Amino acid sequence: MLSAGRLTSFFKKWWLPLLFCVVLPTAVVGNVIQRHSQFSPIDEQAHFDYVERLYSHGLPAVGDPLMESTLKEIACRGTALPGIVTPPCDSATFTAKDFPGEGFQYEAQQPPLYYAVAAPIAKVMEKVVGLGTVGSARLIGVLLLIGGLLLSWHVAMMMKIPRLTSLAGIAVMGLSPTVVYYSAIVNNDSAAVLCGALVCYVAALAHTKQRSYKKYALVVGVVCAFTKSVFILPAVIVGLAMVAVSLHSSGGVGVFRSKTQLKTWWQHSLTKIYGHTGVSLVASSMACTFVWTMVVRIYASIPLSELPTFEVLRGTKANLGNVLEEATHLLSPLTGLYHPFQYWNQDVFEFLNTIALVAIVAGCAAGVFVATRQWWAVLGPLVLLGLFIGGIAMGVGFWSIYHFAPTTEPRYALSMVPVLVLILCAGIQRATAQKVFALGAFAFSAMSVWMIIQTPLV
């Protein structure tokens, strides 16, 4: 018989994590999916075409036209972007050149893992829930978000972060505007939180078990790189931070002065725990990204720098000032730009954006002033530096590949959300501060949900 004590214990262990990791995110993202009938202007139609064609027509190449079935969906469903003109829905046939950007499949440069997973699940869900092809494909984002939040919660418990701050952080993570929107449309950004959580999980395993997890790290690096190229950010930043920790324990960069010192460092006990795991994360993610970039260029029938879709972005030249400015956008992945919620009430959005930015920067930078070198105190400043450097690298990359001025969107750092939130939660040590943070985080989440559900969608 279940006693009152056991029942209380059950709710203490499972009820709140279930609410914040599953129930609330599902309800809010589902609400957006239900109200958002048109394609998102954030390239959703091209991502949807990738999902639909992968198993029937194979991997798309840059320069391929969108499939006729996708063109029909665009014409009949519409795109939530003013000024878009398409042929009538009842046209007998649809030709790619009659559509904006000449109907090119311009997301063919994306790695295939998200689409390979999404396609069969979407087909099954289409038969089960009956939301149609687009609605069913959108539901994949809900599943990926739930997986990322549950894994983030597990990591928080592994790292012994207090339950109250962990739940507050999970609430912010799963209910923030950018995370919600990109989990509600067909795109590989919907896998960002899960990929970031996987990196956190590998790093947490190495730290808590005090052993090498290089095989796990290799797999996670591959998963991140083959889901979306910018998802290598957490793998590279956390991986390099782990290498830095192992170097610090062996005398710093001086170990590279000779082969003997380098060999001694590589065989050091801490290097086997942190260094081997970190190197595996960095090497596998960067190697896979390089390989995929080469594959895209080889099979492209038109250079990315000449795709008509990106012509509107080529009017501004790149310079050092805008590269540096755009790099700072990666510090706002929770709120960011380029989602409809920011237009409903600009004051509310600006308030949430400022609060999220200040909290993340202050929480991560606080480690500089902590005397005891705890994991969050070491990782926080390194993550901030890595994000800014990563933003600069992205800006330079966009200019060299696409030939348009850097547009480093905050969503490119979505995979860093679990890392940033866990660091922030771990750094709040005092009981009073934890309660104040939790109150603020729940208020932030409530205001975010209010803004989301009040925003008209079509």
N, C-alpha and C positions, 0 to 999 in steps of 0.2 A: 504494500500500500504506500502511496506517495504522501509523505508527511509534509506539513507546512514548511518546515525548514528546507527540505529538499526542493520544494516548489519554488521557494524564494531563491535558492541557490541556482536553480535552472534559469530563472529569468535574469538573474545577475550575470550569468555566463553567456546567455544566448540572445535574449530579447533585444537589447539595445544595439548590439552589432548587426543583428538581422534587420532592424529598423533602418539604420543609417547606411548599411552596405547594400541592401537589397530593396526594401519596400519603398523608401522615399525616393531614391534615384530612379527606380522603375516608374513610379507614379509621375515624377516631373518630366523625365525624358519621354515617357509615353504620351503625356499631355502635349508636348511639342510635336511629336510625330503625328498625332491625331489632328492637330490644328494646321499643320504645315503641308498643304496639298501640293504646292508647286515645288519644282526643283530648287534647291538652294543655289544661289549664285556662286557659291564657293565650289565650283567645278563638280557638283554632284552628278550631273548627267554623264560626264566622262567617266567618273568612278563607277557609276551604275552600269554603263556599257561594258567596262572591264569585267565586272562581276558576271554579266550575262553572257559574254562571249568566250570566257576563258576555256570552258570545257567543250564548247561546240566549235569554236573557230581557232582555238589556241591562243598563245600569247600575242597581244597586239604589238605592233611596231610603230614608232613615231612616224606619222605621215599616213597611217591607215585612216580611212573614214569611219565615222560612227556607223554602227549597224542600222539598217532601215527600221528595225523594231524600236531602237533607241530614239531615232529621229521622230518616229510617230509619238512616242511618249513625251518628247520635248514639245512637239506641236500641240498635243492635246492637254498635257498637264500644265505647261507654261513654266517660266523661270521667274523667280522673285527678284528680278532686276529690271528697272525701268528702261524702256527703249529697245528691248529685245523684240525683233520681228521674225516670225517663222511662218512657213506655209500653213494654210488652214488644216484643222484636224481631220477633216473629211476628204483630204486630197487622196487621189488614187494611188500615187506613189510619192516617195520622199527621196530627194537627192541631197547629198551632204553639202554640196556647194550652195544650196539655197538657205543654209543656216548660218548663224553668226560664226565667225572664224573659219568659214568654209567647211564646217562640220568635221574637222580633224579630231582624231582620238589623241588629244594632247596630254593625257595622263598615262600614256603607254610607257613613259620613262619610270613609272613607279614599280618597285619590286613586287613580285607576285603573291607573297605569302598571305596577306590579308584577303585577297580576292579568291585565292584557292580554298581558303577556309570558309569564307562567307558564302560562296556560290552554292555548295550542296546544302548548307544549313538553311539558307534562304528558300531553297526549293521545298524543303520539308516544311518549313514554317508557313509557306504560302498555302500548302494543303491543309495545315492544322488551323491557322488563325484566319485565313481568308482575307488578308489585307492587300492582296495584289502583289505584283512583282516588286514595285518600289517600296511599299510599306513593309513587306517581309524582309527585304534587304536592309532596311533601316533598323529593324529590330536586332540585327547582329550587334549594333553598337551598344544596346542595353546589356546584352550578355557579356560583352567584352568589358564594359564598365564595372559590372557586378564582380567579375573575376578579378579585376585590378583592385577594387576596393577591399574585397575579402582578403586578398593576398597582402595588401598594405596593412590591414588590421593584424594579420598573422605576424608580419614583420615587427610591428609595433609591440606586440606581446613578446616576441623573441628578444627584442632589445630592451624589454622591461620599462617601456614608456608607460606612465600612469594611464589607467583606463579612461579617466575623465578627459584628459587632454587628447588622448588618442581618438576617442569618439568625436570630440569637437573638431579635430583635424580631418577626420574622415567625412564629417558633415560638410565642411568647407570644400573638401576635394570633390565630393560627388554631386554637390548642388551649386557649384559656381557657374556663372553664365557660359564661359567658354567650354568647359567640360560638358555641360548639358547639351549645348547646341551641336557640338561635333560628335556627340554620342547619338544624336537624333537624325543624322543624315548619312547617306551612303558615302563613306570616305575612309581611308586608312588611318586618319587621325583618331578615329574612334577606338583604335587599339593602343593609343598612347599611354594611358594610365596603366594598363596591364603590362606593357613592355617596361615602363619605368619601375613598376612593382617587382618584376622579375629580376631586374638588376639589383634592387634593394634586397631581395630575398637571398641572392647569391652572396652579396657582401655581408649580410647578417649571418648567414651560415658560417662563413669563414671566421667572422669575428667571435661568434658565440661558441662555436665548436672548436676553435683554434686549430684548424687544419685546412689544407688546401682543397679548394673546390674548382680546380681549373677545368675539369671536364664539364661541370655545370656551366661555368663561365663561358666556355667555348660555344655551347649550345645557345645560351642566352644572347651572346654577341651576334650569332648568326640569325636568330629570330628577330632581334631588333633591326639589323641591317636589311633583312629581306622583307620586313614589314613596311618600313619607310626609312629612307636614307637619313633624315634628321633624327631618327630615333636612336642613332648611335651616340647622341649627346650624353645620356646618363651612363652608357657603357664606357665611353671614353673618359668622361670626367671622374666618375667613381673609380674606374680602373686606375687612372693616373694617380688619384688620391691614395689608393691602396699601395701603389708602387712607391709614392713619396713617403708613406709611413714606414715601409720596409727599408728605404734608403736612409731615413733619419736614424733608424736603430743601428745602422752599420757605418756611420760616418759621413753621410750625405753623398753628394755627387762625386766626391773624391774617389769612390769605388771604380769609376770609369777610367781612372788614370792608367791602370795596368790590367792585363788579363788575369793575373793572380788575385788582385783585389776584387775584380768583377766576379770571378769564380767563387771566391769566399762569400761575397754578398749573396750570390744566387743560391748557395747551399746553406745560408743562415736559416735558423729555425723560423724567425718572423717573416723572412722573405718567402719561405715555402707556404706560409699561411696567407699573407697579404700580397706579396709580389707576384707569385705564380698565378694567383686568382686574378689580380689586376691586369697583368700582361695578357692573359687569355681573353679577358673582356675587350681590351683595346685592340689586340691583334686580330681577333676573329671578326669584330664588327667593322673595322677599317678595311680589312682584306676583302670581305664580302661586298662592301660598298664600292670598292675599286673595281672588283670583277663585274658587278652589275652595271656600273657606269660604262665600262668597256663594251659589254654586251649591247646596251642600249644604242651606243654610237655605231656599232657595227651593223645592226639591223635596221637602223633608222633610214627611211627613204627621203626624209627631209631634215636638215639640221634643226635642232631646237632653237637656235638663234634666228631661224627664218619662219617659225610657225606664225601664221597670221593671228592666232588667238592671243599672242602676247604683244601684238603691235601697239596696243594702247599704252603699254608700260614702257615703251622704248623712247619716249619723248624727252626724258631727263637723263643727263649724263651723270655718271657716278663720280663722287669726289670723297676725300677723306672725311669731311664733315658729316655727310649723310650716311656714310658707312658706319661711323661711330655712333651717330644718333640712332640709327636703325638697330644697332646691336643691343641698345638698352631695352628694346621692346621685349626681349626674351625674359626680362625680369617680371613681366606681368602675364604669366600664362593662365592665371585663374580667371581674369576678367578680360583683358586684351581688347582687340578690335575685331572688326569684320564678323559680327553676328548681329541679328536684328534687335536684340534687347537693348543695345546702347542707344537706339533712336527713340524709344518710347518715352523715357524721362532722362534727359541728359544729366540733370543734377544728381539723381540717384546713381546713375552709372559712374559718374566722375567720383562720387563719394566712395563707392565700393572699390573702384579701381585704385584710388589713392590709399585706402586702408589696406588692400591686399598687397600693394607694392611696398608700402612702409613696413608691414609685418614681415614679409619675406626677406627684404634687405636687412632690416634690423635683427631679425631672428638668426639669420645666417652670419651676419657680421659680428654678432655678440661674442662669438667664439674667440675673437682676437683678444678680448679683455678678460678671459677666464684663465686663471692661473693653472688649474688642473687640466691636463690635456685629455679630456674625455673625447669619445668618438665624434660627437656632434660639434664640439669646439674646434676640432681639427678639420672636419669635413665642410662645415659651413662656409668659411672664407674661401676655401678652395673651389667650392661649387659656384659661388658668386663670380670669382675670377674666371673659372672655366666657361660659365654662361656668356660672359662678355666677350671673351676670346672666340668662343664658338659662334657668337653673333657676327663678329667681324669676318670670320672665315666664311660664313654663309653669304654675307653681302658680297664679298669678293668672288665667291663661287657663282652666284647668280649673275654677276656682271660678265664673267668669263664664259659661262655656258649659254645664258639666254640673251645676253647683250642688252639688258635693261638695268636701270638704276636699282640699287638694293631696296627690296621691300621685305624686310625681315619681320614677319608677322609673329605676334606673341604665341600663336598656336604651334609654331615650330618648336616651342619648349614645353608642350603639353606632356611629353614623356618625362620631363623633370619634375612634374607636380608631386609624385610620391616622395621623391628625394627631398624636395624643399619642405614639404609639409611635415615629414618625419623629423627632419632636423629642427624645425621650428618647435614642434611639440616636445622633443627631447630636451631642448635647451631651457624650458620653463621648469625650474627646479622647486621653487618654494610653493607650499600648499596654497597660500593666498593668491599668488600669481597664477597658479593653475586654474583656480576658480574664476578669476577675472578673465583669463584667456578663454575659458570655456564659455562664459557668458557672452563675451564679445563674438566668439566664433559662431555660436548658435544664432545670435542676432544677425550676424553677417549672412548666414545661410538662409534665415527666414526672409531677410530683405531681398536676397538674390532670387529666391523662389517667387516672392511677391512680384518682382520686376519681370520675371520670366512669364508667369501666367497672365500678367496684365498686358503684355505686348501683343498687339494684333498680328496674326500670321495668316498667310493665304496659301 
